[in-house]
Amino acid sequence: MSSKQWLVYILRCKDGSFYTGITSDLTKRLPAHQDGTASRYTRSRLPVKLVYLESAANRSAATKRELMIKRMSRSRKEILLRPRKNSPTSQDRKAAKKQTNSTRG
C-alpha cells in the first residue's frame, strides 16, 4: 500500500483555458508546468497559475476525480473554483475585510 498523497489540480493558462491534472508531488509538478516540460497543452499556454487543489485517497480516486472535472462545462468549473463560505480562504478574506473596516474610522 502506497503512502503517497494524490492531488487533483486545476491550472489557469495564459489564454484563460483550464488544465486539470493529478500528481503526488506538487512541488515538482508545478515548476515542470512553468518550464514547459509537464504537458504539451500547457507548454504553449504559459505562464500557468494554480487555481484549484483537492486531495484524493489514492491514485485511482484522483484519476476518477480528474476525469469528472475534465467533463465539466467551463461554467461548472468556474463554480468549482469559487471560494466556499467556510473555507480557510474565505475566512481569511472576512477577517482581513473586518480588520480593514475597523481601522478606517
Biopython code that builds the backbone (N, CA, C, O; Angstrom):
import numpy as np
from Bio.PDB.StructureBuilder import StructureBuilder

atoms = [
    (1, "MET", "N", (0.842, -1.188, 0.000)),
    (1, "MET", "CA", (0.000, 0.000, 0.000)),
    (1, "MET", "C", (0.879, 1.240, 0.000)),
    (1, "MET", "O", (1.829, 1.322, 0.779)),
    (2, "SER", "N", (0.580, 2.199, -0.855)),
    (2, "SER", "CA", (1.378, 3.405, -1.006)),
    (2, "SER", "C", (0.927, 4.481, -0.026)),
    (2, "SER", "O", (-0.262, 4.626, 0.257)),
    (3, "SER", "N", (1.905, 5.236, 0.490)),
    (3, "SER", "CA", (1.568, 6.307, 1.430)),
    (3, "SER", "C", (1.564, 7.672, 0.742)),
    (3, "SER", "O", (1.467, 8.697, 1.417)),
    (4, "LYS", "N", (1.667, 7.702, -0.573)),
    (4, "LYS", "CA", (1.663, 8.960, -1.311)),
    (4, "LYS", "C", (0.311, 9.633, -1.190)),
    (4, "LYS", "O", (-0.734, 8.982, -1.194)),
    (5, "GLN", "N", (0.354, 10.951, -1.081)),
    (5, "GLN", "CA", (-0.883, 11.720, -1.128)),
    (5, "GLN", "C", (-1.087, 12.182, -2.568)),
    (5, "GLN", "O", (-0.229, 12.862, -3.132)),
    (6, "TRP", "N", (-2.195, 11.822, -3.149)),
    (6, "TRP", "CA", (-2.501, 12.211, -4.518)),
    (6, "TRP", "C", (-3.356, 13.455, -4.520)),
    (6, "TRP", "O", (-4.247, 13.612, -3.685)),
    (7, "LEU", "N", (-3.083, 14.334, -5.455)),
    (7, "LEU", "CA", (-3.777, 15.608, -5.566)),
    (7, "LEU", "C", (-4.339, 15.788, -6.961)),
    (7, "LEU", "O", (-3.735, 15.369, -7.949)),
    (8, "VAL", "N", (-5.494, 16.413, -7.029)),
    (8, "VAL", "CA", (-6.093, 16.830, -8.295)),
    (8, "VAL", "C", (-5.944, 18.345, -8.329)),
    (8, "VAL", "O", (-6.235, 19.023, -7.343)),
    (9, "TYR", "N", (-5.493, 18.875, -9.456)),
    (9, "TYR", "CA", (-5.277, 20.318, -9.527)),
    (9, "TYR", "C", (-5.805, 20.876, -10.831)),
    (9, "TYR", "O", (-5.928, 20.172, -11.834)),
    (10, "ILE", "N", (-6.113, 22.167, -10.788)),
    (10, "ILE", "CA", (-6.519, 22.886, -11.995)),
    (10, "ILE", "C", (-5.605, 24.093, -12.139)),
    (10, "ILE", "O", (-5.371, 24.838, -11.187)),
    (11, "LEU", "N", (-5.097, 24.267, -13.352)),
    (11, "LEU", "CA", (-4.283, 25.424, -13.689)),
    (11, "LEU", "C", (-5.086, 26.325, -14.624)),
    (11, "LEU", "O", (-5.836, 25.847, -15.475)),
    (12, "ARG", "N", (-4.918, 27.621, -14.454)),
    (12, "ARG", "CA", (-5.472, 28.571, -15.426)),
    (12, "ARG", "C", (-4.306, 28.978, -16.316)),
    (12, "ARG", "O", (-3.277, 29.452, -15.833)),
    (13, "CYS", "N", (-4.474, 28.792, -17.600)),
    (13, "CYS", "CA", (-3.425, 29.102, -18.564)),
    (13, "CYS", "C", (-3.499, 30.563, -18.994)),
    (13, "CYS", "O", (-4.491, 31.248, -18.746)),
    (14, "LYS", "N", (-2.433, 31.026, -19.642)),
    (14, "LYS", "CA", (-2.351, 32.409, -20.099)),
    (14, "LYS", "C", (-3.533, 32.801, -20.984)),
    (14, "LYS", "O", (-4.000, 33.940, -20.937)),
    (15, "ASP", "N", (-4.011, 31.856, -21.786)),
    (15, "ASP", "CA", (-5.127, 32.145, -22.684)),
    (15, "ASP", "C", (-6.493, 32.038, -22.002)),
    (15, "ASP", "O", (-7.526, 32.200, -22.650)),
    (16, "GLY", "N", (-6.495, 31.762, -20.679)),
    (16, "GLY", "CA", (-7.740, 31.669, -19.925)),
    (16, "GLY", "C", (-8.321, 30.269, -19.852)),
    (16, "GLY", "O", (-9.289, 30.040, -19.126)),
    (17, "SER", "N", (-7.753, 29.336, -20.585)),
    (17, "SER", "CA", (-8.252, 27.959, -20.549)),
    (17, "SER", "C", (-7.791, 27.275, -19.259)),
    (17, "SER", "O", (-6.913, 27.770, -18.551)),
    (18, "PHE", "N", (-8.403, 26.133, -18.977)),
    (18, "PHE", "CA", (-8.065, 25.356, -17.785)),
    (18, "PHE", "C", (-7.352, 24.070, -18.171)),
    (18, "PHE", "O", (-7.619, 23.482, -19.219)),
    (19, "TYR", "N", (-6.444, 23.647, -17.309)),
    (19, "TYR", "CA", (-5.780, 22.354, -17.448)),
    (19, "TYR", "C", (-5.980, 21.629, -16.129)),
    (19, "TYR", "O", (-5.665, 22.172, -15.070)),
    (20, "THR", "N", (-6.494, 20.423, -16.179)),
    (20, "THR", "CA", (-6.716, 19.614, -14.984)),
    (20, "THR", "C", (-5.766, 18.430, -15.008)),
    (20, "THR", "O", (-5.603, 17.776, -16.038)),
    (21, "GLY", "N", (-5.137, 18.155, -13.868)),
    (21, "GLY", "CA", (-4.211, 17.040, -13.786)),
    (21, "GLY", "C", (-4.148, 16.464, -12.386)),
    (21, "GLY", "O", (-4.805, 16.954, -11.467)),
    (22, "ILE", "N", (-3.347, 15.416, -12.234)),
    (22, "ILE", "CA", (-3.127, 14.804, -10.925)),
    (22, "ILE", "C", (-1.626, 14.693, -10.694)),
    (22, "ILE", "O", (-0.839, 14.651, -11.639)),
    (23, "THR", "N", (-1.247, 14.646, -9.428)),
    (23, "THR", "CA", (0.155, 14.467, -9.074)),
    (23, "THR", "C", (0.264, 13.961, -7.643)),
    (23, "THR", "O", (-0.654, 14.119, -6.838)),
    (24, "SER", "N", (1.388, 13.359, -7.350)),
    (24, "SER", "CA", (1.696, 13.001, -5.969)),
    (24, "SER", "C", (2.821, 13.896, -5.445)),
    (24, "SER", "O", (3.230, 13.773, -4.291)),
    (25, "ASP", "N", (3.318, 14.797, -6.299)),
    (25, "ASP", "CA", (4.385, 15.713, -5.895)),
    (25, "ASP", "C", (4.183, 17.079, -6.562)),
    (25, "ASP", "O", (4.741, 17.363, -7.622)),
    (26, "LEU", "N", (3.384, 17.898, -5.920)),
    (26, "LEU", "CA", (3.047, 19.206, -6.469)),
    (26, "LEU", "C", (4.261, 20.119, -6.558)),
    (26, "LEU", "O", (4.343, 20.945, -7.466)),
    (27, "THR", "N", (5.201, 19.986, -5.635)),
    (27, "THR", "CA", (6.388, 20.851, -5.650)),
    (27, "THR", "C", (7.263, 20.605, -6.878)),
    (27, "THR", "O", (8.015, 21.493, -7.279)),
    (28, "LYS", "N", (7.181, 19.433, -7.474)),
    (28, "LYS", "CA", (7.906, 19.152, -8.721)),
    (28, "LYS", "C", (7.037, 19.418, -9.952)),
    (28, "LYS", "O", (7.523, 19.884, -10.983)),
    (29, "ARG", "N", (5.757, 19.114, -9.826)),
    (29, "ARG", "CA", (4.868, 19.202, -10.993)),
    (29, "ARG", "C", (4.625, 20.644, -11.443)),
    (29, "ARG", "O", (4.648, 20.919, -12.642)),
    (30, "LEU", "N", (4.394, 21.565, -10.511)),
    (30, "LEU", "CA", (4.135, 22.953, -10.895)),
    (30, "LEU", "C", (5.317, 23.596, -11.621)),
    (30, "LEU", "O", (5.116, 24.209, -12.669)),
    (31, "PRO", "N", (6.540, 23.478, -11.102)),
    (31, "PRO", "CA", (7.672, 24.026, -11.854)),
    (31, "PRO", "C", (7.836, 23.368, -13.231)),
    (31, "PRO", "O", (8.252, 24.020, -14.189)),
    (32, "ALA", "N", (7.507, 22.084, -13.322)),
    (32, "ALA", "CA", (7.584, 21.406, -14.626)),
    (32, "ALA", "C", (6.589, 22.029, -15.610)),
    (32, "ALA", "O", (6.899, 22.189, -16.790)),
    (33, "HIS", "N", (5.404, 22.375, -15.127)),
    (33, "HIS", "CA", (4.438, 23.060, -15.996)),
    (33, "HIS", "C", (4.990, 24.418, -16.416)),
    (33, "HIS", "O", (4.924, 24.777, -17.592)),
    (34, "GLN", "N", (5.532, 25.171, -15.466)),
    (34, "GLN", "CA", (6.056, 26.509, -15.771)),
    (34, "GLN", "C", (7.242, 26.448, -16.741)),
    (34, "GLN", "O", (7.443, 27.357, -17.546)),
    (35, "ASP", "N", (8.016, 25.375, -16.654)),
    (35, "ASP", "CA", (9.162, 25.195, -17.558)),
    (35, "ASP", "C", (8.755, 24.669, -18.930)),
    (35, "ASP", "O", (9.570, 24.630, -19.852)),
    (36, "GLY", "N", (7.498, 24.266, -19.062)),
    (36, "GLY", "CA", (7.021, 23.739, -20.337)),
    (36, "GLY", "C", (7.361, 22.287, -20.558)),
    (36, "GLY", "O", (7.328, 21.815, -21.694)),
    (37, "THR", "N", (7.690, 21.558, -19.495)),
    (37, "THR", "CA", (8.074, 20.152, -19.645)),
    (37, "THR", "C", (7.042, 19.172, -19.097)),
    (37, "THR", "O", (7.245, 17.961, -19.174)),
    (38, "ALA", "N", (5.936, 19.676, -18.545)),
    (38, "ALA", "CA", (4.961, 18.781, -17.919)),
    (38, "ALA", "C", (3.879, 18.298, -18.872)),
    (38, "ALA", "O", (3.433, 17.155, -18.774)),
    (39, "SER", "N", (3.454, 19.150, -19.786)),
    (39, "SER", "CA", (2.416, 18.728, -20.732)),
    (39, "SER", "C", (2.479, 19.573, -21.997)),
    (39, "SER", "O", (2.858, 20.743, -21.970)),
    (40, "ARG", "N", (2.102, 18.953, -23.095)),
    (40, "ARG", "CA", (2.079, 19.682, -24.365)),
    (40, "ARG", "C", (1.047, 20.793, -24.338)),
    (40, "ARG", "O", (1.251, 21.857, -24.923)),
    (41, "TYR", "N", (-0.073, 20.539, -23.650)),
    (41, "TYR", "CA", (-1.142, 21.537, -23.616)),
    (41, "TYR", "C", (-0.672, 22.830, -22.953)),
    (41, "TYR", "O", (-0.856, 23.913, -23.507)),
    (42, "THR", "N", (-0.069, 22.720, -21.772)),
    (42, "THR", "CA", (0.329, 23.937, -21.050)),
    (42, "THR", "C", (1.585, 24.575, -21.643)),
    (42, "THR", "O", (1.805, 25.774, -21.468)),
    (43, "ARG", "N", (2.408, 23.798, -22.336)),
    (43, "ARG", "CA", (3.659, 24.316, -22.900)),
    (43, "ARG", "C", (3.437, 25.543, -23.774)),
    (43, "ARG", "O", (4.229, 26.485, -23.746)),
    (44, "SER", "N", (2.365, 25.528, -24.544)),
    (44, "SER", "CA", (2.100, 26.654, -25.444)),
    (44, "SER", "C", (1.168, 27.697, -24.839)),
    (44, "SER", "O", (0.727, 28.615, -25.531)),
    (45, "ARG", "N", (0.866, 27.559, -23.550)),
    (45, "ARG", "CA", (-0.064, 28.480, -22.889)),
    (45, "ARG", "C", (0.519, 29.037, -21.598)),
    (45, "ARG", "O", (-0.209, 29.283, -20.636)),
    (46, "LEU", "N", (1.812, 29.230, -21.580)),
    (46, "LEU", "CA", (2.496, 29.727, -20.381)),
    (46, "LEU", "C", (2.349, 31.237, -20.248)),
    (46, "LEU", "O", (2.212, 31.933, -21.254)),
    (47, "PRO", "N", (2.375, 31.747, -19.039)),
    (47, "PRO", "CA", (2.501, 31.039, -17.771)),
    (47, "PRO", "C", (1.161, 30.457, -17.330)),
    (47, "PRO", "O", (0.101, 30.830, -17.833)),
    (48, "VAL", "N", (1.238, 29.546, -16.388)),
    (48, "VAL", "CA", (0.039, 28.950, -15.804)),
    (48, "VAL", "C", (-0.006, 29.302, -14.323)),
    (48, "VAL", "O", (1.018, 29.592, -13.703)),
    (49, "LYS", "N", (-1.216, 29.269, -13.772)),
    (49, "LYS", "CA", (-1.401, 29.599, -12.361)),
    (49, "LYS", "C", (-2.261, 28.526, -11.709)),
    (49, "LYS", "O", (-3.305, 28.154, -12.246)),
    (50, "LEU", "N", (-1.832, 28.031, -10.560)),
    (50, "LEU", "CA", (-2.614, 27.056, -9.813)),
    (50, "LEU", "C", (-3.843, 27.756, -9.246)),
    (50, "LEU", "O", (-3.718, 28.731, -8.505)),
    (51, "VAL", "N", (-5.037, 27.258, -9.593)),
    (51, "VAL", "CA", (-6.265, 27.888, -9.119)),
    (51, "VAL", "C", (-7.146, 26.953, -8.302)),
    (51, "VAL", "O", (-8.126, 27.397, -7.705)),
    (52, "TYR", "N", (-6.811, 25.662, -8.267)),
    (52, "TYR", "CA", (-7.632, 24.709, -7.518)),
    (52, "TYR", "C", (-6.782, 23.512, -7.138)),
    (52, "TYR", "O", (-5.946, 23.051, -7.915)),
    (53, "LEU", "N", (-7.011, 23.016, -5.927)),
    (53, "LEU", "CA", (-6.279, 21.857, -5.427)),
    (53, "LEU", "C", (-7.209, 21.048, -4.542)),
    (53, "LEU", "O", (-7.927, 21.599, -3.708)),
    (54, "GLU", "N", (-7.190, 19.734, -4.731)),
    (54, "GLU", "CA", (-8.058, 18.836, -3.979)),
    (54, "GLU", "C", (-7.302, 17.549, -3.711)),
    (54, "GLU", "O", (-6.671, 17.002, -4.616)),
    (55, "SER", "N", (-7.355, 17.060, -2.489)),
    (55, "SER", "CA", (-6.665, 15.806, -2.178)),
    (55, "SER", "C", (-7.567, 14.620, -2.509)),
    (55, "SER", "O", (-8.793, 14.730, -2.512)),
    (56, "ALA", "N", (-6.934, 13.495, -2.785)),
    (56, "ALA", "CA", (-7.650, 12.260, -3.105)),
    (56, "ALA", "C", (-7.070, 11.128, -2.273)),
    (56, "ALA", "O", (-5.911, 11.185, -1.860)),
    (57, "ALA", "N", (-7.860, 10.116, -2.030)),
    (57, "ALA", "CA", (-7.451, 8.997, -1.183)),
    (57, "ALA", "C", (-6.312, 8.180, -1.799)),
    (57, "ALA", "O", (-5.452, 7.667, -1.083)),
    (58, "ASN", "N", (-6.313, 8.063, -3.129)),
    (58, "ASN", "CA", (-5.294, 7.282, -3.827)),
    (58, "ASN", "C", (-5.274, 7.687, -5.295)),
    (58, "ASN", "O", (-6.038, 8.553, -5.719)),
    (59, "ARG", "N", (-4.403, 7.060, -6.057)),
    (59, "ARG", "CA", (-4.272, 7.434, -7.468)),
    (59, "ARG", "C", (-5.555, 7.172, -8.247)),
    (59, "ARG", "O", (-5.940, 7.970, -9.101)),
    (60, "SER", "N", (-6.205, 6.074, -7.959)),
    (60, "SER", "CA", (-7.444, 5.741, -8.647)),
    (60, "SER", "C", (-8.510, 6.810, -8.405)),
    (60, "SER", "O", (-9.177, 7.252, -9.341)),
    (61, "ALA", "N", (-8.665, 7.214, -7.173)),
    (61, "ALA", "CA", (-9.651, 8.250, -6.837)),
    (61, "ALA", "C", (-9.289, 9.577, -7.496)),
    (61, "ALA", "O", (-10.166, 10.302, -7.965)),
    (62, "ALA", "N", (-8.002, 9.891, -7.530)),
    (62, "ALA", "CA", (-7.548, 11.127, -8.163)),
    (62, "ALA", "C", (-7.848, 11.110, -9.659)),
    (62, "ALA", "O", (-8.299, 12.111, -10.214)),
    (63, "THR", "N", (-7.601, 9.987, -10.307)),
    (63, "THR", "CA", (-7.863, 9.859, -11.737)),
    (63, "THR", "C", (-9.351, 9.990, -12.035)),
    (63, "THR", "O", (-9.740, 10.654, -12.995)),
    (64, "LYS", "N", (-10.183, 9.356, -11.212)),
    (64, "LYS", "CA", (-11.629, 9.453, -11.411)),
    (64, "LYS", "C", (-12.111, 10.886, -11.245)),
    (64, "LYS", "O", (-12.942, 11.360, -12.019)),
    (65, "ARG", "N", (-11.586, 11.579, -10.228)),
    (65, "ARG", "CA", (-11.984, 12.974, -9.999)),
    (65, "ARG", "C", (-11.477, 13.870, -11.137)),
    (65, "ARG", "O", (-12.180, 14.782, -11.572)),
    (66, "GLU", "N", (-10.267, 13.608, -11.610)),
    (66, "GLU", "CA", (-9.728, 14.370, -12.737)),
    (66, "GLU", "C", (-10.648, 14.254, -13.949)),
    (66, "GLU", "O", (-10.973, 15.257, -14.584)),
    (67, "LEU", "N", (-11.064, 13.043, -14.267)),
    (67, "LEU", "CA", (-11.955, 12.828, -15.415)),
    (67, "LEU", "C", (-13.303, 13.505, -15.202)),
    (67, "LEU", "O", (-13.887, 14.045, -16.142)),
    (68, "MET", "N", (-13.797, 13.475, -13.965)),
    (68, "MET", "CA", (-15.058, 14.130, -13.658)),
    (68, "MET", "C", (-14.951, 15.642, -13.913)),
    (68, "MET", "O", (-15.852, 16.248, -14.492)),
    (69, "ILE", "N", (-13.845, 16.232, -13.475)),
    (69, "ILE", "CA", (-13.644, 17.669, -13.669)),
    (69, "ILE", "C", (-13.464, 17.993, -15.147)),
    (69, "ILE", "O", (-14.006, 18.984, -15.635)),
    (70, "LYS", "N", (-12.713, 17.173, -15.855)),
    (70, "LYS", "CA", (-12.489, 17.416, -17.285)),
    (70, "LYS", "C", (-13.787, 17.373, -18.079)),
    (70, "LYS", "O", (-13.904, 18.040, -19.107)),
    (71, "ARG", "N", (-14.750, 16.605, -17.622)),
    (71, "ARG", "CA", (-16.036, 16.502, -18.316)),
    (71, "ARG", "C", (-16.967, 17.671, -17.998)),
    (71, "ARG", "O", (-17.980, 17.853, -18.673)),
    (72, "MET", "N", (-16.637, 18.461, -16.982)),
    (72, "MET", "CA", (-17.483, 19.594, -16.606)),
    (72, "MET", "C", (-17.426, 20.692, -17.666)),
    (72, "MET", "O", (-16.432, 20.852, -18.374)),
    (73, "SER", "N", (-18.510, 21.432, -17.750)),
    (73, "SER", "CA", (-18.515, 22.598, -18.622)),
    (73, "SER", "C", (-17.627, 23.671, -17.997)),
    (73, "SER", "O", (-17.298, 23.607, -16.812)),
    (74, "ARG", "N", (-17.249, 24.642, -18.793)),
    (74, "ARG", "CA", (-16.432, 25.737, -18.279)),
    (74, "ARG", "C", (-17.144, 26.467, -17.134)),
    (74, "ARG", "O", (-16.519, 26.812, -16.131)),
    (75, "SER", "N", (-18.443, 26.698, -17.286)),
    (75, "SER", "CA", (-19.176, 27.413, -16.239)),
    (75, "SER", "C", (-19.210, 26.611, -14.940)),
    (75, "SER", "O", (-19.142, 27.191, -13.856)),
    (76, "ARG", "N", (-19.314, 25.301, -15.035)),
    (76, "ARG", "CA", (-19.296, 24.449, -13.836)),
    (76, "ARG", "C", (-17.913, 24.489, -13.175)),
    (76, "ARG", "O", (-17.810, 24.491, -11.948)),
    (77, "LYS", "N", (-16.864, 24.520, -13.979)),
    (77, "LYS", "CA", (-15.504, 24.632, -13.420)),
    (77, "LYS", "C", (-15.329, 25.967, -12.710)),
    (77, "LYS", "O", (-14.706, 26.028, -11.650)),
    (78, "GLU", "N", (-15.871, 27.033, -13.281)),
    (78, "GLU", "CA", (-15.786, 28.350, -12.637)),
    (78, "GLU", "C", (-16.459, 28.320, -11.270)),
    (78, "GLU", "O", (-15.954, 28.912, -10.317)),
    (79, "ILE", "N", (-17.594, 27.635, -11.169)),
    (79, "ILE", "CA", (-18.285, 27.498, -9.887)),
    (79, "ILE", "C", (-17.418, 26.718, -8.906)),
    (79, "ILE", "O", (-17.331, 27.079, -7.732)),
    (80, "LEU", "N", (-16.785, 25.666, -9.372)),
    (80, "LEU", "CA", (-15.901, 24.861, -8.526)),
    (80, "LEU", "C", (-14.747, 25.699, -7.970)),
    (80, "LEU", "O", (-14.293, 25.468, -6.850)),
    (81, "LEU", "N", (-14.282, 26.661, -8.745)),
    (81, "LEU", "CA", (-13.138, 27.483, -8.350)),
    (81, "LEU", "C", (-13.500, 28.588, -7.356)),
    (81, "LEU", "O", (-12.614, 29.168, -6.727)),
    (82, "ARG", "N", (-14.774, 28.879, -7.213)),
    (82, "ARG", "CA", (-15.181, 29.928, -6.280)),
    (82, "ARG", "C", (-14.860, 29.519, -4.848)),
    (82, "ARG", "O", (-15.028, 28.357, -4.478)),
    (83, "PRO", "N", (-14.393, 30.484, -4.033)),
    (83, "PRO", "CA", (-14.148, 30.164, -2.619)),
    (83, "PRO", "C", (-15.452, 29.766, -1.933)),
    (83, "PRO", "O", (-16.498, 30.370, -2.172)),
    (84, "ARG", "N", (-15.383, 28.761, -1.093)),
    (84, "ARG", "CA", (-16.562, 28.323, -0.347)),
    (84, "ARG", "C", (-16.708, 29.159, 0.911)),
    (84, "ARG", "O", (-15.732, 29.697, 1.433)),
    (85, "LYS", "N", (-17.930, 29.259, 1.387)),
    (85, "LYS", "CA", (-18.235, 30.101, 2.541)),
    (85, "LYS", "C", (-17.393, 29.781, 3.770)),
    (85, "LYS", "O", (-16.918, 30.696, 4.443)),
    (86, "ASN", "N", (-17.204, 28.522, 4.070)),
    (86, "ASN", "CA", (-16.488, 28.130, 5.282)),
    (86, "ASN", "C", (-15.066, 27.660, 5.032)),
    (86, "ASN", "O", (-14.453, 27.044, 5.904)),
    (87, "SER", "N", (-14.540, 27.943, 3.856)),
    (87, "SER", "CA", (-13.170, 27.530, 3.570)),
    (87, "SER", "C", (-12.195, 28.472, 4.262)),
    (87, "SER", "O", (-12.550, 29.616, 4.544)),
    (88, "PRO", "N", (-10.981, 28.024, 4.541)),
    (88, "PRO", "CA", (-9.993, 28.911, 5.166)),
    (88, "PRO", "C", (-9.766, 30.188, 4.368)),
    (88, "PRO", "O", (-9.556, 31.254, 4.947)),
    (89, "THR", "N", (-9.807, 30.086, 3.052)),
    (89, "THR", "CA", (-9.583, 31.264, 2.215)),
    (89, "THR", "C", (-10.657, 32.315, 2.451)),
    (89, "THR", "O", (-10.346, 33.496, 2.608)),
    (90, "SER", "N", (-11.931, 31.891, 2.479)),
    (90, "SER", "CA", (-12.996, 32.867, 2.677)),
    (90, "SER", "C", (-12.965, 33.415, 4.093)),
    (90, "SER", "O", (-13.291, 34.582, 4.308)),
    (91, "GLN", "N", (-12.581, 32.596, 5.060)),
    (91, "GLN", "CA", (-12.461, 33.071, 6.448)),
    (91, "GLN", "C", (-11.358, 34.114, 6.551)),
    (91, "GLN", "O", (-11.517, 35.119, 7.245)),
    (92, "ASP", "N", (-10.239, 33.885, 5.865)),
    (92, "ASP", "CA", (-9.136, 34.846, 5.870)),
    (92, "ASP", "C", (-9.572, 36.161, 5.241)),
    (92, "ASP", "O", (-9.221, 37.234, 5.732)),
    (93, "ARG", "N", (-10.336, 36.082, 4.156)),
    (93, "ARG", "CA", (-10.811, 37.304, 3.496)),
    (93, "ARG", "C", (-11.745, 38.091, 4.401)),
    (93, "ARG", "O", (-11.667, 39.317, 4.477)),
    (94, "LYS", "N", (-12.638, 37.367, 5.093)),
    (94, "LYS", "CA", (-13.559, 38.039, 6.007)),
    (94, "LYS", "C", (-12.799, 38.739, 7.123)),
    (94, "LYS", "O", (-13.113, 39.878, 7.468)),
    (95, "ALA", "N", (-11.806, 38.069, 7.686)),
    (95, "ALA", "CA", (-11.015, 38.656, 8.777)),
    (95, "ALA", "C", (-10.253, 39.878, 8.290)),
    (95, "ALA", "O", (-10.180, 40.884, 8.995)),
    (96, "ALA", "N", (-9.682, 39.802, 7.084)),
    (96, "ALA", "CA", (-8.934, 40.934, 6.539)),
    (96, "ALA", "C", (-9.865, 42.111, 6.259)),
    (96, "ALA", "O", (-9.506, 43.261, 6.510)),
    (97, "LYS", "N", (-11.048, 41.828, 5.745)),
    (97, "LYS", "CA", (-12.010, 42.892, 5.451)),
    (97, "LYS", "C", (-12.472, 43.549, 6.746)),
    (97, "LYS", "O", (-12.593, 44.772, 6.818)),
    (98, "LYS", "N", (-12.726, 42.743, 7.757)),
    (98, "LYS", "CA", (-13.170, 43.259, 9.047)),
    (98, "LYS", "C", (-12.096, 44.150, 9.650)),
    (98, "LYS", "O", (-12.399, 45.223, 10.171)),
    (99, "GLN", "N", (-10.845, 43.713, 9.583)),
    (99, "GLN", "CA", (-9.743, 44.484, 10.127)),
    (99, "GLN", "C", (-9.566, 45.795, 9.365)),
    (99, "GLN", "O", (-9.308, 46.834, 9.974)),
    (100, "THR", "N", (-9.702, 45.759, 8.048)),
    (100, "THR", "CA", (-9.589, 46.963, 7.235)),
    (100, "THR", "C", (-10.683, 47.964, 7.588)),
    (100, "THR", "O", (-10.426, 49.161, 7.714)),
    (101, "ASN", "N", (-11.907, 47.459, 7.745)),
    (101, "ASN", "CA", (-13.038, 48.330, 8.082)),
    (101, "ASN", "C", (-12.889, 48.929, 9.479)),
    (101, "ASN", "O", (-13.280, 50.076, 9.697)),
    (102, "SER", "N", (-12.338, 48.182, 10.419)),
    (102, "SER", "CA", (-12.205, 48.703, 11.786)),
    (102, "SER", "C", (-11.097, 49.744, 11.906)),
    (102, "SER", "O", (-11.118, 50.552, 12.834)),
    (103, "THR", "N", (-10.136, 49.743, 10.995)),
    (103, "THR", "CA", (-9.053, 50.712, 11.045)),
    (103, "THR", "C", (-9.389, 51.995, 10.293)),
    (103, "THR", "O", (-8.647, 52.974, 10.363)),
    (104, "ARG", "N", (-10.503, 51.986, 9.577)),
    (104, "ARG", "CA", (-10.883, 53.168, 8.788)),
    (104, "ARG", "C", (-11.547, 54.258, 9.632)),
    (104, "ARG", "O", (-11.601, 55.412, 9.206)),
    (105, "GLY", "N", (-12.027, 53.931, 10.762)),
    (105, "GLY", "CA", (-12.631, 55.048, 11.448)),
    (105, "GLY", "C", (-13.425, 54.698, 12.572)),
    (105, "GLY", "O", (-13.986, 55.575, 13.229)),
]
sb = StructureBuilder()
sb.init_structure("model")
sb.init_model(0)
sb.init_chain("A")
sb.init_seg("    ")
for serial, (resi, resn, name, xyz) in enumerate(atoms, 1):
    if name == "N":
        sb.init_residue(resn, " ", resi, " ")
    sb.init_atom(name, np.array(xyz, "f"), 0.0, 1.0, " ", f" {name:<3s}", serial, name[0])
structure = sb.get_structure()
